[in-house]
Amino acid sequence: MSWDWQVVDDFMPRFWDGVFVTLQALAIGTLIAFALGLVWALAQRSSQVWVRWPVVAVTEFIRNTPLLVQLFFLFYVVPNFGPSMSPLTTGIIGLGLHYSTYTAEVYRAGIDGVPVGQWEAATALSLSKGRTWRAVILPQAIRRVVPPLGNYVVAMLKDSPMIATIGALDMLGEAQAFSNETFTTEALTVVGVAFIVIAYPASLLIRALERRLVR
């Protein structure tokens, strides 16, 4: 089968619509994953058992079940007990929730990596617990975990096509719809190349950032 550039040209307006949806899902999903992951990590360090153990159980459950199953659950099951959400909203929440359990482990490792002397110094200065976290522990921990968090952003980008399975018109969703309408494969090829073009430079940027931070 020969390559048809006219098909590609016809697909491009829908491709850019899909790019916008993909980047929207990635950006908001990343914010959810980063923010919620920090909440999970701090809750897992709570001295209150009734806080710590439920959070550990929930994060382990989410981390050990497939993202696709979680998306289907959020889209098809949750509306039976509450308000329904659009495919894109469901996809964003699913991505953010799923990856928050991984970023929680990254934050936990970063916090554990802060030298004990820093905790002791904060105590010696009579800093409150809240100020110790805000001014001493978290700034050091977050600096350590920036590269691993970046790796999860790339991983989320590569998993974002799963939201097409619940009807979200991201890059893959648009390509599937266009291919089904025109009985061509060029659109799917364009999307595959697009993911490489976005993901590979992003991974190189993260490696460069990691080298810079470890100096």
BELDA-V792265 format. One record per residue. N is the residue number from 1. SS is DSSP state (hx for helix, st for strand, lp for the rest). BURIAL is 1 if it has 24 or more other C-alpha atoms within 12 Angstrom, else 0. D_FIRST is the distance of its C-alpha to the first C-alpha in whole Angstrom. Layout:
N_SS_BURIAL_D_FIRST, N_SS_BURIAL_D_FIRST
This chain:
1_lp_0_0, 2_lp_0_4, 3_lp_0_7, 4_lp_0_9, 5_hx_0_13, 6_hx_0_14, 7_hx_1_13, 8_hx_1_14, 9_hx_0_17, 10_hx_0_18, 11_hx_1_18, 12_hx_1_20, 13_hx_0_24, 14_hx_1_23, 15_hx_1_22, 16_hx_1_25, 17_hx_0_27, 18_hx_1_25, 19_hx_1_27, 20_hx_0_30, 21_hx_1_30, 22_hx_1_29, 23_hx_1_32, 24_hx_1_34, 25_hx_1_34, 26_hx_1_34, 27_hx_1_37, 28_hx_1_39, 29_hx_1_38, 30_hx_1_39, 31_hx_1_43, 32_hx_1_43, 33_hx_1_42, 34_hx_1_45, 35_hx_1_47, 36_hx_1_47, 37_hx_1_47, 38_hx_1_50, 39_hx_1_52, 40_hx_1_51, 41_hx_1_52, 42_hx_1_55, 43_hx_1_56, 44_hx_1_55, 45_lp_1_58, 46_lp_0_61, 47_lp_0_64, 48_lp_0_64, 49_hx_0_63, 50_hx_0_62, 51_hx_0_59, 52_hx_0_58, 53_hx_0_57, 54_hx_0_55, 55_hx_1_53, 56_hx_1_52, 57_hx_0_52, 58_hx_0_49, 59_hx_1_47, 60_hx_0_47, 61_hx_0_46, 62_hx_1_43, 63_hx_1_42, 64_lp_0_42, 65_lp_0_40, 66_lp_0_36, 67_hx_1_35, 68_hx_1_33, 69_hx_0_36, 70_hx_1_38, 71_hx_1_35, 72_hx_1_35, 73_hx_1_39, 74_hx_1_40, 75_hx_1_37, 76_hx_0_38, 77_hx_0_42, 78_hx_0_44, 79_hx_0_44, 80_hx_0_46, 81_lp_0_49, 82_lp_0_48, 83_lp_0_46, 84_lp_0_43, 85_lp_1_40, 86_lp_0_37, 87_hx_1_34, 88_hx_1_34, 89_hx_1_38, 90_hx_1_37, 91_hx_1_34, 92_hx_1_37, 93_hx_1_40, 94_hx_1_38, 95_hx_1_36, 96_hx_1_40, 97_hx_1_42, 98_hx_1_40, 99_hx_1_40, 100_hx_1_43, 101_hx_1_44, 102_hx_1_43, 103_hx_1_44, 104_hx_1_47, 105_hx_1_47, 106_hx_1_47, 107_hx_1_49, 108_hx_1_52, 109_hx_1_51, 110_hx_1_52, 111_hx_1_55, 112_hx_0_56, 113_lp_0_56, 114_lp_1_58, 115_lp_0_61, 116_hx_0_64, 117_hx_0_66, 118_hx_1_65, 119_hx_1_66, 120_hx_0_69, 121_hx_0_69, 122_hx_0_68, 123_hx_0_71, 124_hx_0_74, 125_lp_0_73, 126_lp_0_73, 127_lp_0_70, 128_lp_0_69, 129_hx_0_66, 130_hx_0_64, 131_hx_0_65, 132_hx_0_64, 133_hx_0_61, 134_hx_0_60, 135_hx_0_62, 136_hx_1_62, 137_hx_1_59, 138_hx_1_56, 139_hx_0_56, 140_hx_1_56, 141_hx_1_54, 142_hx_1_51, 143_hx_1_51, 144_hx_1_50, 145_hx_1_47, 146_hx_1_45, 147_hx_1_43, 148_hx_1_42, 149_hx_1_42, 150_hx_1_39, 151_hx_1_37, 152_hx_1_37, 153_hx_1_36, 154_hx_1_33, 155_hx_1_33, 156_hx_1_33, 157_hx_1_30, 158_hx_1_28, 159_hx_1_29, 160_hx_1_29, 161_hx_1_26, 162_hx_1_28, 163_hx_1_29, 164_hx_1_26, 165_hx_1_27, 166_hx_1_30, 167_lp_1_29, 168_lp_1_29, 169_lp_1_27, 170_lp_1_26, 171_hx_1_23, 172_hx_1_21, 173_hx_1_23, 174_hx_1_22, 175_hx_1_18, 176_hx_1_18, 177_hx_1_20, 178_hx_1_18, 179_hx_1_14, 180_hx_0_17, 181_hx_0_18, 182_hx_0_14, 183_lp_0_12, 184_lp_1_10, 185_lp_1_10, 186_hx_1_10, 187_hx_1_14, 188_hx_1_14, 189_hx_1_13, 190_hx_1_16, 191_hx_1_18, 192_hx_0_18, 193_hx_0_18, 194_hx_1_21, 195_hx_1_23, 196_hx_0_23, 197_hx_0_24, 198_hx_0_27, 199_hx_1_28, 200_hx_0_28, 201_hx_0_31, 202_hx_0_33, 203_hx_1_33, 204_hx_0_35, 205_hx_0_37, 206_hx_1_38, 207_hx_0_39, 208_hx_0_41, 209_hx_0_43, 210_hx_0_44, 211_hx_0_45, 212_hx_0_47, 213_hx_0_49, 214_lp_0_50, 215_lp_0_52
